Amino acid sequence: MKEAMLEMLVQVELTSSNLQEVQNEHWNWKLNKDSNSIGFILLHMGEIVNLFGTFFEIPTDVQNTTLGFEDNGQGKDIQASLALIKRGFSNLKKLIENSEEEFWQGIIHTPFFGDVSRFRLFSHILFHHFHHSGQISAILKKGRKLD
């Protein structure tokens, strides 16, 4: 299981390589006036991968500024958001490498999904990341700067 999980993390980098195309000037690009900006989505991705890590007892100093919040210009610092994403996935990789297989079968309680296996929550982090990577691809292709 651990080898498969590590392979999934390799796939995260390959599938979301589009994030490296995001430049500082894209922070406020949107698909329409009611959608979230690239900067907000990218920050959200970085916050979530780190905050969900706390369910695995990975400590973090990251504060939630996006989940349940409106896009009010958070996420202007694209490089900081990309660094948060990298840190979160690096922490997950270390955890996978240093944990026993049984750890991932253990059940934890989350306020979002109730009682789930650690592996299921890990899977959700990946799906969440891919979902938002796709949104960013669409904004880069079809969006524009909107205030």
Secondary structure, DSSP 8 states (H G I E B T S, - for coil): -HHHHHHHHHHHHHHTGGGGG--GGGTTEESSTTS--HHHHHHHHHHHHHHHHGGGT-------SSTT---SS----HHHHHHHHHHHHHHHHHHHHHS-HHHHHSEEEETTTEEEEHHHHHHHHHHHHHHHHHHHHHHHHH-EE--
